[in-house]
Amino acid sequence: MSLATTIGMGLVLLMGALVTKTESGRGCGDDWPLCNGKFIPAYTIESMIEYSHRAVSGLVGLLVLAAAIYTWVLARRHKEALLFAFSALFFTVLQAILGAMAVMQPQSDAVLAFHFGFSLVAFSATLLLAIGVWRGDFLTQASAKDMGAGTATAARVSRKFRNTVWIVAAYSYIVVYVGAFVRHTDSSGGCIGWPLCNGQVVPELDGATGIAFLHRVAAAILFLAIAYIAYRAGKTYQHVAVIRRSSRWALLLAGSQVISGALIVYTLGTDWYLFAALLHVVLIACLFGILCDMCVRVRRMAA
């Protein structure tokens, strides 16, 4: 159940980005949950993209609800399991409400950017629940001992390292929000060329150029911060294999995220632009999910 919910939430996240990138948000007019007043809308590309997103979101919402109920029945003694399951449910409902409001009454770009942010939090919560189930974190003590689960918590990291991971994860959410704001304001073309912006190290910081350049700078800082975490994990915590592996994956995804951002710039106006944009979304979802899992792990390991 947790695995199906995670896959479903990932699909919702990707389809939401597809709606934004294809400008299909008004494909069903001002109607919600119907599409242009019909249960089955007339066939247009925009209406089918928007309505498919709604349909999948509704089905996944039921999965999230079922997973929350299932968690309450089977693992109510585990506060983390309840936190992950009901956080996923809360943010799924919240992003659905925000999506409905955006259809029925136009919202500002700053508010619409939160729609993606809330979807990302819901996805990450379902991912953490699935990882916890797979890792055996929510078993009874006797079952965990039999399966060898929970042994990773014997390792220790410093509180400073724990705080660093948490700060970087929180900062990554800010970078995600700025990226969503770039999409909703259609500012991707504000910086032509990469790594320079319009041929300048620091361009004129106004309009779309300022928004796009701010996102580039924020993403560069995030990459350096994750590189620092990976360096610390490899140098100081070689004995904590799970943290070392996670930090390396985070660094790989952060680097891939930078490259996919460059692809967006170079494919702007071509047939490959949509692919590059969706790849960008997939990578940031994976990166944020890994950072959230690292937050859970270092919280348990902090000396």
ZAMARGU-4260 file (C-alpha; in steps of 0.2 Angstrom, whole numbers, plus 5000, padded with zeros to 4 digits):
<rodrens>
0) 5000/5000/5000 | 5014/5012/5005 | 5023/5008/4989 | 5008/5011/4978 | 5004/5027/4986
5) 5022/5033/4983 | 5022/5029/4965 | 5005/5037/4963 | 5010/5053/4972 | 5025/5054/4961
10) 5014/5052/4945 | 5003/5066/4952 | 5018/5077/4954 | 5024/5074/4937 | 5007/5077/4929
15) 5005/5093/4938 | 5021/5099/4931 | 5015/5093/4914 | 4999/5104/4916 | 5009/5119/4920
20) 5022/5117/4906 | 5009/5114/4893 | 4998/5128/4900 | 4983/5116/4902 | 4977/5123/4918
25) 4962/5131/4910 | 4959/5116/4899 | 4943/5113/4909 | 4938/5131/4910 | 4932/5137/4927
30) 4923/5121/4932 | 4928/5109/4946 | 4927/5094/4948 | 4918/5093/4931 | 4927/5098/4915
35) 4918/5112/4906 | 4902/5106/4914 | 4904/5088/4908 | 4909/5072/4917 | 4918/5067/4901
40) 4925/5082/4893 | 4926/5085/4874 | 4943/5080/4867 | 4956/5093/4867 | 4974/5091/4872
45) 4973/5104/4886 | 4956/5097/4893 | 4963/5079/4892 | 4979/5084/4901 | 4970/5094/4915
50) 4956/5081/4917 | 4968/5066/4918 | 4978/5076/4931 | 4962/5078/4941 | 4957/5060/4939
55) 4974/5053/4944 | 4975/5065/4959 | 4957/5059/4965 | 4962/5040/4964 | 4979/5043/4972
60) 4970/5053/4986 | 4960/5038/4990 | 4976/5028/4991 | 4983/5041/5003 | 4968/5040/5014
65) 4968/5021/5014 | 4987/5021/5018 | 4983/5033/5033 | 4969/5021/5039 | 4980/5006/5037
70) 4994/5014/5046 | 4982/5019/5061 | 4976/5001/5062 | 4993/4992/5061 | 5006/5004/5067
75) 4997/5017/5078 | 5011/5015/5092 | 5024/5022/5080 | 5023/5041/5080 | 5034/5042/5065
80) 5023/5031/5054 | 5008/5041/5059 | 5017/5057/5056 | 5022/5052/5038 | 5005/5044/5034
85) 4994/5059/5040 | 5006/5072/5034 | 5004/5064/5017 | 4985/5065/5019 | 4985/5083/5025
90) 4996/5090/5011 | 4987/5079/4998 | 4970/5087/5003 | 4979/5104/5004 | 4986/5104/4987
95) 4969/5098/4980 | 4960/5112/4988 | 4973/5124/4981 | 4972/5116/4964 | 4953/5118/4964
100) 4954/5136/4969 | 4966/5140/4955 | 4953/5133/4943 | 4938/5142/4950 | 4946/5158/4955
105) 4963/5164/4947 | 4977/5165/4960 | 4994/5174/4960 | 5009/5165/4954 | 5016/5166/4971
110) 5002/5156/4978 | 5001/5144/4963 | 5020/5140/4966 | 5015/5132/4983 | 5004/5120/4974
115) 5019/5111/4968 | 5028/5113/4985 | 5013/5105/4994 | 5013/5090/4981 | 5031/5088/4984
120) 5029/5087/5003 | 5015/5074/5001 | 5026/5064/4989 | 5040/5064/5002 | 5029/5059/5016
125) 5023/5044/5007 | 5041/5040/5002 | 5047/5041/5020 | 5032/5029/5025 | 5037/5017/5011
130) 5055/5017/5016 | 5051/5015/5035 | 5040/5000/5030 | 5053/4992/5019 | 5067/4995/5032
135) 5057/4987/5046 | 5056/5003/5057 | 5038/5000/5062 | 5039/4982/5067 | 5036/4977/5085
140) 5053/4975/5095 | 5053/4956/5094 | 5050/4956/5075 | 5063/4969/5072 | 5075/4959/5082
145) 5071/4943/5072 | 5073/4953/5055 | 5089/4962/5060 | 5080/4979/5058 | 5084/4995/5067
150) 5103/4990/5069 | 5108/5006/5059 | 5102/5017/5073 | 5117/5011/5083 | 5129/5022/5073
155) 5131/5040/5079 | 5133/5057/5071 | 5136/5074/5079 | 5122/5086/5082 | 5131/5099/5071
160) 5130/5087/5056 | 5112/5083/5060 | 5108/5102/5060 | 5117/5104/5044 | 5107/5091/5035
165) 5091/5098/5042 | 5095/5116/5037 | 5100/5110/5019 | 5084/5100/5017 | 5074/5116/5022
170) 5084/5126/5011 | 5081/5114/4996 | 5062/5117/4999 | 5065/5136/4996 | 5075/5132/4980
175) 5060/5121/4974 | 5048/5135/4978 | 5058/5147/4968 | 5059/5135/4954 | 5040/5133/4954
180) 5039/5152/4954 | 5050/5152/4938 | 5038/5140/4930 | 5022/5149/4934 | 5029/5166/4929
185) 5035/5158/4913 | 5053/5165/4917 | 5063/5151/4910 | 5068/5162/4895 | 5074/5176/4907
190) 5092/5169/4906 | 5098/5165/4889 | 5113/5154/4889 | 5122/5144/4903 | 5131/5146/4914
195) 5131/5164/4911 | 5115/5173/4910 | 5112/5183/4894 | 5131/5183/4892 | 5134/5191/4909
200) 5140/5185/4926 | 5127/5196/4935 | 5113/5202/4923 | 5100/5216/4926 | 5090/5209/4940
205) 5073/5214/4934 | 5058/5204/4928 | 5060/5187/4921 | 5079/5189/4921 | 5080/5192/4940
210) 5068/5178/4944 | 5078/5165/4933 | 5095/5172/4939 | 5089/5170/4958 | 5084/5152/4955
215) 5101/5148/4947 | 5111/5156/4961 | 5100/5147/4974 | 5103/5130/4965 | 5121/5133/4964
220) 5122/5136/4983 | 5111/5120/4986 | 5124/5110/4976 | 5138/5117/4986 | 5129/5113/5002
225) 5126/5095/4997 | 5144/5093/4992 | 5149/5099/5009 | 5138/5086/5017 | 5145/5072/5006
230) 5162/5077/5010 | 5159/5077/5029 | 5150/5060/5027 | 5164/5053/5018 | 5178/5060/5029
235) 5170/5059/5047 | 5157/5046/5046 | 5165/5032/5035 | 5158/5020/5048 | 5140/5025/5045
240) 5137/5017/5028 | 5119/5022/5026 | 5123/5041/5028 | 5138/5040/5016 | 5128/5032/5003
245) 5113/5043/5004 | 5125/5059/5004 | 5133/5052/4988 | 5116/5049/4980 | 5111/5067/4985
250) 5126/5074/4977 | 5124/5064/4961 | 5106/5070/4960 | 5110/5088/4964 | 5123/5088/4950
255) 5111/5080/4938 | 5098/5093/4943 | 5110/5107/4938 | 5113/5098/4921 | 5095/5096/4918
260) 5092/5115/4922 | 5105/5119/4908 | 5096/5107/4896 | 5080/5117/4899 | 5089/5133/4894
265) 5097/5125/4878 | 5081/5116/4873 | 5069/5131/4875 | 5058/5133/4860 | 5062/5115/4854
270) 5053/5099/4854 | 5065/5093/4868 | 5060/5107/4880 | 5045/5097/4888 | 5056/5082/4891
275) 5070/5092/4899 | 5057/5101/4911 | 5049/5085/4917 | 5066/5077/4920 | 5070/5092/4930
280) 5055/5089/4941 | 5059/5070/4943 | 5076/5074/4949 | 5071/5087/4961 | 5058/5075/4968
285) 5071/5062/4971 | 5083/5074/4978 | 5071/5081/4991 | 5065/5063/4995 | 5083/5058/4999
290) 5086/5073/5009 | 5071/5070/5019 | 5076/5052/5023 | 5093/5058/5028 | 5084/5070/5040
295) 5075/5055/5048 | 5091/5045/5049 | 5102/5058/5057 | 5089/5063/5070 | 5089/5045/5076
300) 5108/5045/5076 | 5112/5062/5083 | 5123/5060/5099
</rodrens>
